[in-house]
Amino acid sequence: MNAPLGGTSQGLTGLRVVDAEGAKVGVVQQVYRDDATDEPEWITVRTGLFGLKESFVPLAGARRAGDELHVPHTKGAMKTAPRIDAEGHLDPSEEERLYRHYGLLRPGPAGPAGTEG
């Protein structure tokens, strides 16, 4: 996973994040792109008391509405996401932990489902 791209990734940085229950969670801090596709795949959002923690949130299922980014996850799920340093590269093992936390399958290379190389 490539390092964050700040405000250059489709204008996501700075959008207010709204959870699945309509609660405002925080503001998009960083955007991470997939190494293979170069598409935005994760964002970080400041969470916790005084916004001192940055949590990774998958962009799968997210939709933009004006200056808000609505994600299909709860604030609680974001706050309890595995703590991963939001500076630099997101490695595959870290990404796998995050996918498991959010109950998502990690996207794989195009091809028949269930096959591995």
ABEGO torsion letter per residue (X at the ends): XBBBAEAABGGABGBBBBBAAGBBAEBBABBBBBAAAGBBABBBBBBEBGGABBBBBBABGBBBBEABBBBABBAAAAAABBBBBABEBBBAAAAAAAAAAAGBBBBBBBEBBGBBX
